[in-house]
Amino acid sequence: MTILLSSFADHILPILITAAAGFLAHKLLGLSPRPLSQVAFYILSPALVFDLLLSADIQGLQVVSMMGLATIVVLTIGALSWLLSRALGLAPKLASGVLLASAFMNAGNYGLSLNQFVFGKLGLAWASLFFVASMMLTNSLGVYGASRGRQRPGAALRELAKVPAVYAIPLALIARALDLRLPVALSRPIDLLGAAAVPVLLLVLGMQIGAGGASSHRGLLAICVGLRLVVAPALAWLIAPALGLDGLARQVGVLESAMPTAVMSTILAIEFDIEPGFVTRAVLLTTVLSPLTLTPLIALLTG
């Protein structure tokens, strides 16, 4: 019970309070989530991705193993959501919404802080590798999946080419490979914009909750919650040893895989008009319910 209360107070409650500020901004001031979501999508998120990739302490085979785990988990859950959507005959937009709600996890502001709380600084270092991979996948596969919900594959790929974060990834990797140091005039604005990304994402989440109506897809929401909070960490538990991850690395990878739906999924749903109400409720439900799954998982991992 102590772990549950501490985890909720230290890591989940701040997220909910920040989102509540966005909710009140929409209800009391009538602010629309879309303009702010566009700022986050086209400006803040690319800066965050570039800054993380450039500054993360990642090296050697540990990069391949942990980032490989994140990639396999995201792709497998994404494939399961696609098969489910095909089996149920879902419309393309709703199928893309299920993908956004199931495959992409909040490995950043939630996952990084929780891993540091449970496993300390070394756990945070491992978690940062997982987070970088998840961010790269969200800003590439996630964008493609969202745009695919309303366009043909060729058009969806062209839409992906318009996303600034897609270019932030190779630019940051090239800068790392060449050991380039950005001038202060560039590095400081990137740092400032990247630091603004997470709070703005949470504000947009709250605004979208205030703007959305009741979801008519409760069964699908329950399935997405199960895929994100139960199936994903079970998958990571099974495949981590095959990737050479054991001990602390395996513990961190499993815990990161168990994170609730990424707030960035809401941004993508709004930007591409892919069932934003459904995706937002998946983010909210998985976040609120996550202590019920994370608490026994932490006990299992640390026992």
Residue frames as qw, qx, qy, qz and C-alpha x, y, z in Angstrom:
[[0.000, 0.885, 0.466, 0.000, 0.00, 0.00, 0.00],
 [0.321, -0.767, 0.101, 0.546, 2.87, 2.37, 0.79],
 [0.376, -0.111, 0.602, 0.696, 4.43, 1.78, -2.64],
 [0.181, 0.624, 0.689, 0.322, 1.04, 2.36, -4.27],
 [0.126, -0.931, -0.289, 0.184, 0.44, 5.64, -2.44],
 [0.378, -0.620, 0.293, 0.622, 4.01, 6.87, -3.01],
 [0.368, 0.120, 0.678, 0.624, 3.90, 5.99, -6.70],
 [0.106, 0.769, 0.596, 0.206, 0.56, 7.72, -7.12],
 [0.222, -0.915, -0.149, 0.303, 1.54, 10.87, -5.19],
 [0.393, -0.590, 0.378, 0.595, 4.99, 11.26, -6.73],
 [0.233, -0.141, 0.722, 0.637, 4.40, 10.24, -10.34],
 [0.076, 0.487, 0.799, 0.345, 0.73, 10.03, -11.29],
 [0.099, -0.808, -0.472, 0.339, -0.84, 12.85, -9.29],
 [0.146, -0.568, 0.201, 0.785, 1.42, 15.55, -10.85],
 [0.101, 0.090, 0.757, 0.639, 0.41, 14.28, -14.30],
 [0.057, -0.637, -0.763, -0.095, -3.29, 14.45, -13.41],
 [0.162, -0.756, -0.267, 0.575, -2.98, 17.91, -11.84],
 [0.131, -0.363, 0.420, 0.821, -1.24, 19.31, -14.93],
 [0.001, -0.287, -0.816, -0.503, -3.86, 17.74, -17.19],
 [0.103, -0.710, -0.656, 0.234, -6.57, 19.16, -14.93],
 [0.109, -0.583, 0.024, 0.805, -5.18, 22.65, -15.59],
 [0.022, 0.068, -0.664, -0.745, -5.73, 22.05, -19.30],
 [0.094, -0.500, -0.855, -0.100, -9.22, 20.72, -18.60],
 [0.112, -0.738, -0.423, 0.514, -10.12, 23.89, -16.68],
 [0.099, -0.395, 0.312, 0.858, -8.55, 26.08, -19.38],
 [0.064, -0.199, -0.782, -0.588, -10.91, 24.53, -21.91],
 [0.190, -0.612, -0.767, 0.035, -14.00, 24.63, -19.69],
 [0.212, -0.754, -0.321, 0.533, -13.50, 28.08, -18.19],
 [0.081, -0.604, 0.272, 0.744, -11.69, 29.93, -20.98],
 [0.751, 0.563, 0.223, -0.264, -12.97, 28.02, -23.98],
 [0.005, -0.683, 0.640, 0.353, -9.47, 27.28, -25.26],
 [0.917, 0.310, -0.115, -0.223, -9.26, 24.77, -28.11],
 [0.772, -0.415, 0.423, 0.229, -6.67, 21.97, -27.83],
 [0.811, 0.474, 0.228, 0.256, -5.76, 21.99, -31.54],
 [0.282, 0.900, -0.217, 0.251, -3.56, 25.16, -31.74],
 [0.426, -0.716, 0.535, -0.137, -1.55, 24.08, -28.71],
 [0.890, -0.029, 0.450, 0.069, -1.29, 20.51, -30.01],
 [0.697, 0.678, 0.036, 0.231, 0.13, 21.85, -33.28],
 [0.033, -0.879, 0.421, -0.220, 2.78, 23.80, -31.36],
 [0.686, -0.440, 0.574, -0.079, 3.68, 20.61, -29.49],
 [0.891, 0.267, 0.360, 0.074, 3.67, 18.49, -32.64],
 [0.641, 0.703, 0.045, 0.306, 5.62, 20.74, -35.00],
 [0.131, 0.826, -0.335, 0.435, 7.95, 22.61, -32.61],
 [0.498, -0.640, 0.473, -0.344, 8.28, 21.23, -29.09],
 [0.954, -0.085, 0.281, -0.057, 8.36, 17.48, -29.76],
 [0.778, 0.536, -0.145, 0.293, 11.08, 17.69, -32.46],
 [0.037, 0.775, -0.445, 0.448, 13.20, 19.74, -30.06],
 [0.727, -0.456, 0.423, -0.291, 12.67, 17.15, -27.32],
 [0.975, 0.176, 0.115, 0.071, 13.58, 14.24, -29.60],
 [0.562, 0.683, -0.266, 0.384, 16.72, 16.00, -30.87],
 [0.213, -0.740, 0.459, -0.443, 17.83, 16.99, -27.38],
 [0.858, -0.312, 0.352, -0.204, 17.30, 13.49, -25.94],
 [0.934, 0.308, 0.035, 0.177, 19.11, 11.73, -28.75],
 [0.413, 0.743, -0.300, 0.433, 21.99, 14.18, -28.62],
 [0.190, -0.668, 0.496, -0.522, 22.48, 14.14, -24.85],
 [0.928, -0.273, 0.041, -0.250, 21.47, 10.61, -23.78],
 [0.214, -0.625, 0.751, -0.004, 24.29, 8.55, -22.28],
 [0.932, 0.187, 0.234, -0.203, 23.95, 5.61, -24.69],
 [0.153, 0.685, -0.685, -0.196, 26.70, 3.38, -26.00],
 [0.073, -0.300, 0.951, 0.027, 27.66, -0.08, -27.19],
 [0.252, -0.165, -0.916, -0.265, 25.53, -3.22, -27.27],
 [0.026, 0.404, 0.706, -0.582, 23.27, -1.98, -24.48],
 [0.308, 0.358, -0.104, -0.875, 21.81, 0.47, -27.01],
 [0.400, 0.099, -0.757, -0.507, 20.94, -2.33, -29.42],
 [0.229, -0.201, -0.936, 0.174, 19.48, -4.61, -26.74],
 [0.061, 0.448, 0.582, -0.676, 17.29, -2.14, -24.85],
 [0.336, 0.404, -0.164, -0.835, 16.18, -0.21, -27.91],
 [0.311, 0.054, -0.863, -0.394, 15.52, -3.53, -29.62],
 [0.059, -0.333, -0.878, 0.339, 13.25, -4.54, -26.74],
 [0.226, 0.492, 0.264, -0.798, 11.26, -1.30, -27.05],
 [0.336, 0.318, -0.525, -0.714, 10.96, -1.79, -30.82],
 [0.234, -0.079, -0.956, -0.160, 9.77, -5.40, -30.54],
 [0.045, 0.418, 0.742, -0.522, 7.19, -4.54, -27.88],
 [0.290, 0.492, 0.044, -0.820, 5.77, -1.61, -29.86],
 [0.350, 0.258, -0.672, -0.599, 5.68, -3.51, -33.15],
 [0.158, -0.145, -0.977, 0.020, 4.13, -6.62, -31.60],
 [0.134, 0.498, 0.619, -0.593, 1.39, -4.72, -29.76],
 [0.302, 0.465, -0.207, -0.806, 0.83, -2.68, -32.92],
 [0.279, 0.109, -0.855, -0.424, 0.47, -5.89, -34.95],
 [0.043, -0.318, -0.908, 0.269, -1.98, -7.33, -32.40],
 [0.224, 0.531, 0.331, -0.747, -4.08, -4.16, -32.52],
 [0.317, 0.362, -0.505, -0.717, -4.08, -4.30, -36.34],
 [0.211, -0.065, -0.958, -0.181, -5.18, -7.96, -36.36],
 [0.058, 0.433, 0.739, -0.513, -7.88, -7.14, -33.83],
 [0.276, 0.502, 0.014, -0.819, -9.11, -4.24, -35.95],
 [0.317, 0.213, -0.733, -0.564, -9.22, -6.44, -39.05],
 [0.128, -0.195, -0.969, 0.083, -11.08, -9.20, -37.19],
 [0.091, 0.553, 0.601, -0.569, -13.67, -6.73, -35.91],
 [0.336, 0.593, 0.547, 0.486, -13.98, -4.97, -39.26],
 [0.207, -0.746, -0.243, 0.585, -13.19, -1.55, -37.78],
 [0.406, 0.901, 0.114, 0.100, -13.21, 1.58, -39.94],
 [0.684, 0.386, -0.202, 0.585, -9.69, 2.86, -40.84],
 [0.072, -0.703, 0.228, -0.670, -9.86, 5.84, -38.49],
 [0.766, -0.534, 0.152, -0.325, -10.95, 3.75, -35.52],
 [0.961, 0.045, -0.105, 0.253, -8.34, 1.10, -36.35],
 [0.450, 0.527, -0.265, 0.671, -5.65, 3.80, -36.27],
 [0.407, -0.675, 0.191, -0.585, -7.08, 5.03, -32.97],
 [0.947, -0.315, 0.010, -0.062, -6.74, 1.53, -31.50],
 [0.793, 0.293, -0.191, 0.499, -3.12, 1.44, -32.69],
 [0.112, 0.642, -0.252, 0.715, -2.32, 4.79, -31.06],
 [0.632, -0.584, 0.136, -0.491, -4.06, 3.76, -27.84],
 [0.978, -0.207, 0.033, -0.022, -2.33, 0.37, -27.55],
 [0.862, 0.298, -0.121, 0.391, 1.15, 0.40, -29.04],
 [0.355, 0.564, -0.238, 0.707, 2.79, 3.56, -27.71],
 [0.626, -0.556, -0.479, 0.262, 3.68, 3.96, -24.05],
 [0.123, -0.954, 0.083, -0.260, 4.38, 6.93, -21.80],
 [0.877, -0.055, -0.212, 0.429, 8.00, 5.91, -21.31],
 [0.332, 0.550, -0.138, 0.754, 9.09, 9.51, -20.67],
 [0.205, -0.541, 0.289, -0.763, 7.75, 11.70, -17.90],
 [0.854, -0.342, 0.079, -0.383, 6.03, 8.70, -16.26],
 [0.972, 0.076, -0.181, 0.127, 8.42, 5.85, -17.07],
 [0.493, 0.501, -0.397, 0.590, 11.70, 7.67, -16.45],
 [0.284, -0.570, 0.368, -0.677, 10.64, 9.08, -13.09],
 [0.902, -0.282, 0.067, -0.321, 9.14, 5.77, -11.90],
 [0.904, 0.194, -0.273, 0.267, 12.26, 3.80, -12.85],
 [0.247, 0.543, -0.435, 0.674, 14.44, 6.29, -11.02],
 [0.579, -0.494, 0.242, -0.602, 12.16, 6.01, -7.98],
 [0.974, -0.148, 0.043, -0.168, 12.34, 2.20, -7.99],
 [0.936, 0.113, 0.003, 0.335, 15.84, 1.43, -9.33],
 [0.453, -0.696, 0.118, 0.545, 17.88, 4.60, -8.80],
 [0.142, 0.769, -0.324, -0.533, 20.24, 6.36, -11.22],
 [0.165, -0.245, 0.878, 0.377, 21.38, 3.22, -13.02],
 [0.347, 0.480, 0.803, -0.071, 17.76, 2.28, -13.62],
 [0.257, 0.835, 0.135, -0.468, 17.18, 5.75, -15.04],
 [0.025, -0.571, 0.626, 0.531, 20.08, 5.30, -17.45],
 [0.226, 0.104, 0.940, 0.234, 18.63, 2.03, -18.78],
 [0.285, 0.674, 0.624, -0.275, 15.15, 3.58, -18.96],
 [0.137, 0.741, -0.156, -0.638, 16.46, 6.47, -21.05],
 [0.084, -0.228, 0.829, 0.504, 17.51, 4.01, -23.77],
 [0.183, 0.441, 0.878, 0.014, 14.02, 2.53, -23.88],
 [0.149, 0.777, 0.343, -0.506, 12.49, 6.01, -23.94],
 [0.027, 0.557, -0.450, -0.698, 14.62, 7.20, -26.84],
 [0.073, 0.040, 0.915, 0.394, 13.56, 4.17, -28.91],
 [0.134, 0.599, 0.769, -0.177, 9.89, 4.65, -28.01],
 [0.109, 0.750, 0.074, -0.649, 10.04, 8.34, -28.97],
 [0.003, 0.356, -0.673, -0.649, 11.60, 7.48, -32.32],
 [0.071, 0.266, 0.939, 0.207, 8.86, 4.91, -32.99],
 [0.119, 0.699, 0.571, -0.414, 6.06, 7.27, -31.91],
 [0.120, 0.749, -0.109, -0.643, 7.35, 10.01, -34.19],
 [0.123, 0.323, -0.756, -0.556, 7.71, 7.68, -37.19],
 [0.123, -0.215, -0.956, -0.158, 5.48, 4.60, -36.98],
 [0.047, 0.547, 0.645, -0.532, 2.92, 6.48, -34.90],
 [0.208, 0.527, -0.118, -0.816, 2.69, 9.30, -37.42],
 [0.210, 0.133, -0.802, -0.543, 2.40, 6.83, -40.29],
 [0.071, -0.330, -0.936, 0.102, -0.29, 4.84, -38.47],
 [0.123, 0.584, 0.432, -0.677, -2.27, 7.97, -37.70],
 [0.267, 0.484, -0.316, -0.771, -2.10, 9.35, -41.24],
 [0.100, 0.027, -0.937, -0.333, -2.84, 5.87, -42.65],
 [0.167, 0.406, 0.800, -0.409, -6.21, 6.07, -40.93],
 [0.376, 0.736, 0.293, -0.481, -7.46, 8.57, -43.47],
 [0.356, 0.743, -0.407, -0.394, -5.10, 8.15, -46.45],
 [0.956, 0.258, -0.138, 0.028, -3.63, 5.48, -48.72],
 [0.833, -0.349, 0.053, 0.427, -0.12, 4.15, -47.89],
 [0.558, 0.354, 0.142, 0.737, 1.67, 6.39, -50.41],
 [0.114, -0.790, -0.117, -0.591, -0.08, 9.51, -49.16],
 [0.724, -0.686, -0.071, 0.012, 0.58, 8.46, -45.56],
 [0.785, -0.100, 0.051, 0.610, 4.31, 8.19, -46.31],
 [0.275, 0.560, 0.129, 0.771, 4.26, 11.66, -47.86],
 [0.445, -0.815, -0.133, -0.346, 2.50, 12.90, -44.70],
 [0.835, -0.444, -0.045, 0.323, 5.25, 11.31, -42.62],
 [0.626, 0.242, 0.075, 0.737, 7.84, 13.23, -44.65],
 [0.034, -0.755, -0.126, -0.642, 6.24, 16.50, -43.46],
 [0.691, -0.697, -0.191, -0.010, 6.84, 15.75, -39.76],
 [0.114, 0.858, -0.420, 0.272, 9.78, 17.72, -38.27],
 [0.672, -0.529, 0.496, -0.153, 10.53, 15.05, -35.62],
 [0.950, 0.243, 0.167, 0.105, 11.35, 12.57, -38.39],
 [0.552, 0.696, -0.204, 0.412, 14.26, 14.78, -39.43],
 [0.351, -0.797, 0.375, -0.319, 15.29, 15.50, -35.85],
 [0.935, -0.247, 0.255, 0.007, 16.19, 11.81, -35.40],
 [0.852, 0.303, 0.054, 0.423, 18.84, 11.45, -38.15],
 [0.184, 0.838, -0.175, 0.484, 20.20, 14.95, -37.51],
 [0.562, -0.714, 0.335, -0.248, 20.79, 14.13, -33.85],
 [0.953, -0.107, 0.241, 0.150, 22.36, 10.76, -34.68],
 [0.665, 0.589, -0.031, 0.459, 24.69, 12.38, -37.21],
 [0.096, -0.857, 0.261, -0.434, 25.68, 15.04, -34.68],
 [0.791, -0.514, 0.320, -0.088, 26.44, 12.29, -32.14],
 [0.932, 0.179, 0.151, 0.278, 28.46, 10.28, -34.64],
 [0.504, 0.644, -0.077, 0.571, 30.55, 13.33, -35.56],
 [0.540, -0.444, -0.405, 0.589, 30.79, 14.44, -31.90],
 [0.146, 0.550, 0.190, 0.800, 29.53, 17.87, -32.84],
 [0.212, -0.464, -0.540, 0.669, 28.95, 20.54, -30.21],
 [0.126, 0.785, 0.485, 0.365, 26.17, 22.96, -31.03],
 [0.177, 0.320, -0.192, 0.911, 26.80, 26.66, -30.41],
 [0.014, -0.295, -0.682, 0.669, 25.05, 28.04, -27.35],
 [0.336, 0.227, -0.083, -0.910, 22.80, 30.15, -29.58],
 [0.608, 0.024, -0.620, -0.495, 21.29, 26.90, -30.92],
 [0.411, -0.071, -0.879, 0.232, 21.59, 24.54, -27.97],
 [0.069, 0.139, 0.569, -0.808, 19.78, 26.76, -25.48],
 [0.557, 0.119, -0.106, -0.815, 16.64, 27.31, -27.60],
 [0.632, 0.041, -0.734, -0.246, 16.49, 23.56, -28.30],
 [0.261, -0.066, -0.819, 0.507, 16.82, 22.84, -24.57],
 [0.262, 0.134, 0.347, -0.890, 14.10, 25.35, -23.70],
 [0.634, 0.119, -0.334, -0.687, 11.69, 24.08, -26.36],
 [0.560, 0.033, -0.827, -0.024, 12.33, 20.45, -25.44],
 [0.103, -0.070, -0.744, 0.657, 11.74, 21.15, -21.76],
 [0.421, 0.129, 0.150, -0.885, 8.38, 22.71, -22.61],
 [0.440, 0.048, -0.750, -0.491, 7.17, 19.64, -24.50],
 [0.281, -0.215, -0.916, 0.188, 5.97, 17.43, -21.62],
 [0.092, 0.385, 0.539, -0.744, 3.91, 20.07, -19.73],
 [0.390, 0.290, -0.244, -0.839, 2.33, 21.26, -22.96],
 [0.384, -0.011, -0.872, -0.302, 1.48, 17.67, -23.93],
 [0.152, -0.320, -0.846, 0.398, -0.25, 17.22, -20.58],
 [0.217, 0.373, 0.212, -0.877, -2.16, 20.48, -20.94],
 [0.432, 0.176, -0.553, -0.691, -3.40, 19.35, -24.36],
 [0.280, -0.148, -0.948, 0.022, -4.46, 16.04, -22.84],
 [0.023, 0.402, 0.647, -0.648, -6.60, 17.89, -20.28],
 [0.314, 0.356, -0.116, -0.872, -8.07, 20.18, -22.92],
 [0.401, 0.083, -0.767, -0.493, -8.97, 17.22, -25.13],
 [0.154, -0.276, -0.907, 0.279, -10.63, 15.46, -22.18],
 [0.156, 0.455, 0.389, -0.786, -12.71, 18.59, -21.65],
 [0.363, 0.363, -0.346, -0.785, -13.57, 18.84, -25.34],
 [0.263, 0.051, -0.918, -0.292, -14.39, 15.17, -25.91],
 [0.721, -0.230, -0.023, -0.653, -17.72, 13.53, -25.38],
 [0.733, -0.258, 0.592, -0.213, -18.47, 10.10, -23.93],
 [0.112, 0.375, -0.836, -0.384, -16.91, 7.24, -25.87],
 [0.849, 0.105, 0.040, -0.516, -19.20, 4.72, -27.55],
 [0.761, 0.355, -0.542, 0.023, -16.42, 2.11, -27.80],
 [0.547, -0.658, 0.415, -0.311, -16.09, 0.90, -24.22],
 [0.978, -0.035, 0.198, 0.049, -15.27, -2.67, -25.22],
 [0.702, 0.569, -0.118, 0.413, -12.44, -1.48, -27.45],
 [0.107, -0.817, 0.351, -0.444, -11.16, 0.77, -24.68],
 [0.808, -0.453, 0.341, -0.159, -11.02, -2.21, -22.33],
 [0.936, 0.232, 0.090, 0.247, -9.04, -4.19, -24.91],
 [0.403, 0.752, -0.217, 0.474, -6.59, -1.31, -25.41],
 [0.437, -0.739, 0.372, -0.353, -6.11, -1.03, -21.64],
 [0.939, -0.207, 0.275, -0.004, -5.37, -4.77, -21.47],
 [0.805, 0.471, -0.019, 0.360, -2.89, -4.64, -24.34],
 [0.195, 0.800, -0.263, 0.502, -1.07, -1.64, -22.91],
 [0.400, -0.671, 0.433, -0.450, -0.96, -2.49, -19.19],
 [0.839, -0.242, 0.456, -0.169, -0.91, -6.31, -19.17],
 [0.914, 0.355, 0.154, 0.123, 0.09, -7.84, -22.51],
 [0.406, 0.831, -0.276, 0.263, 2.99, -5.45, -23.25],
 [0.273, -0.708, 0.603, -0.246, 4.91, -6.05, -19.98],
 [0.883, -0.092, 0.451, -0.095, 4.26, -9.81, -20.20],
 [0.795, 0.587, 0.000, 0.151, 5.75, -9.76, -23.69],
 [0.162, 0.835, -0.439, 0.290, 8.79, -7.81, -22.50],
 [0.646, -0.504, 0.531, -0.215, 9.26, -10.25, -19.62],
 [0.931, 0.130, 0.341, 0.013, 9.41, -13.16, -22.06],
 [0.738, 0.616, 0.031, 0.275, 11.63, -11.71, -24.78],
 [0.137, -0.936, 0.313, -0.081, 14.13, -9.67, -22.72],
 [0.700, -0.446, 0.532, 0.168, 16.39, -12.67, -21.97],
 [0.790, 0.392, 0.385, 0.271, 16.58, -13.54, -25.67],
 [0.335, 0.891, -0.021, 0.306, 18.02, -10.07, -26.27],
 [0.627, 0.183, -0.429, 0.624, 20.68, -10.54, -23.60],
 [0.223, -0.573, 0.174, -0.769, 18.89, -8.38, -21.03],
 [0.669, -0.362, -0.638, 0.120, 18.93, -9.71, -17.48],
 [0.413, -0.290, -0.445, 0.740, 19.04, -8.37, -13.96],
 [0.012, 0.576, 0.252, -0.778, 18.40, -4.64, -13.70],
 [0.113, 0.208, -0.521, -0.820, 18.21, -4.17, -17.48],
 [0.208, -0.305, -0.880, -0.299, 15.40, -6.70, -17.75],
 [0.137, -0.569, -0.653, 0.481, 13.56, -5.18, -14.77],
 [0.046, 0.492, -0.014, -0.869, 13.68, -1.70, -16.28],
 [0.149, 0.063, -0.695, -0.701, 12.64, -2.92, -19.74],
 [0.185, -0.434, -0.880, -0.059, 9.61, -4.75, -18.35],
 [0.097, -0.619, -0.483, 0.612, 8.56, -1.77, -16.21],
 [0.067, 0.371, -0.260, -0.889, 8.90, 0.65, -19.13],
 [0.160, -0.126, -0.827, -0.524, 6.79, -1.66, -21.29],
 [0.181, -0.523, -0.815, 0.173, 4.03, -1.50, -18.67],
 [0.034, -0.252, -0.156, 0.955, 3.60, 2.28, -18.87],
 [0.409, 0.635, 0.549, -0.359, 0.19, 3.77, -19.78],
 [0.566, 0.636, 0.403, 0.335, -0.62, 5.11, -23.24],
 [0.440, -0.056, 0.052, 0.895, 1.66, 7.92, -24.42],
 [0.120, 0.730, 0.307, -0.599, 0.27, 11.45, -24.19],
 [0.006, -0.398, 0.531, 0.748, 1.79, 11.97, -27.65],
 [0.142, 0.296, 0.910, 0.252, -0.89, 9.60, -28.96],
 [0.113, 0.774, 0.515, -0.351, -3.49, 12.24, -28.16],
 [0.010, -0.671, 0.248, 0.699, -1.47, 14.85, -30.07],
 [0.075, -0.118, 0.822, 0.551, -1.31, 12.58, -33.13],
 [0.131, 0.509, 0.851, -0.004, -5.02, 11.77, -32.88],
 [0.098, 0.809, 0.270, -0.512, -5.90, 15.47, -32.80],
 [0.053, -0.563, 0.454, 0.688, -3.49, 16.44, -35.58],
 [0.083, 0.089, -0.844, -0.522, -4.72, 13.73, -37.97],
 [0.628, -0.040, 0.048, -0.776, -8.33, 13.68, -36.71],
 [0.540, 0.071, -0.834, -0.087, -8.11, 10.00, -35.73],
 [0.661, -0.528, -0.520, -0.117, -10.77, 9.39, -33.06],
 [0.194, 0.493, -0.452, 0.718, -9.23, 11.92, -30.63],
 [0.628, -0.461, 0.174, -0.603, -11.94, 11.32, -28.00],
 [0.981, -0.081, -0.167, -0.053, -11.29, 7.57, -28.02],
 [0.689, 0.323, -0.385, 0.522, -7.50, 7.93, -27.85],
 [0.089, -0.571, 0.337, -0.743, -7.69, 10.57, -25.11],
 [0.790, -0.407, 0.108, -0.446, -9.84, 8.30, -22.96],
 [0.940, 0.073, -0.271, 0.195, -7.37, 5.48, -23.47],
 [0.374, 0.470, -0.411, 0.686, -4.59, 7.77, -22.21],
 [0.407, -0.513, 0.264, -0.708, -6.70, 8.79, -19.20],
 [0.926, -0.241, -0.053, -0.287, -7.88, 5.28, -18.34],
 [0.863, 0.165, -0.343, 0.331, -4.47, 3.63, -18.63],
 [0.197, 0.511, -0.409, 0.730, -2.90, 6.41, -16.53],
 [0.561, -0.459, 0.228, -0.650, -5.52, 6.19, -13.77],
 [0.970, -0.139, -0.035, -0.197, -5.55, 2.37, -13.73],
 [0.621, 0.531, -0.518, 0.254, -1.78, 1.95, -14.01],
 [0.222, -0.549, 0.645, -0.483, -1.11, 1.89, -10.23],
 [0.868, -0.110, 0.296, -0.383, -3.25, -1.25, -10.02],
 [0.942, 0.312, -0.083, 0.093, -0.97, -3.08, -12.48],
 [0.405, 0.689, -0.435, 0.415, 2.36, -1.39, -11.73],
 [0.469, -0.632, 0.451, -0.421, 2.27, -1.97, -7.98],
 [0.929, -0.150, 0.331, -0.065, 2.20, -5.80, -8.16],
 [0.797, 0.543, -0.105, 0.242, 4.62, -5.69, -11.10],
 [0.085, 0.782, -0.457, 0.415, 7.14, -3.66, -9.07],
 [0.692, -0.470, 0.465, -0.290, 6.75, -6.10, -6.18],
 [0.969, 0.174, 0.170, 0.038, 7.39, -9.00, -8.58],
 [0.613, 0.687, -0.210, 0.330, 10.42, -7.35, -10.17],
 [0.018, 0.707, -0.489, 0.511, 12.04, -6.32, -6.88],
 [0.834, -0.416, 0.160, -0.325, 11.00, -9.31, -4.76]]
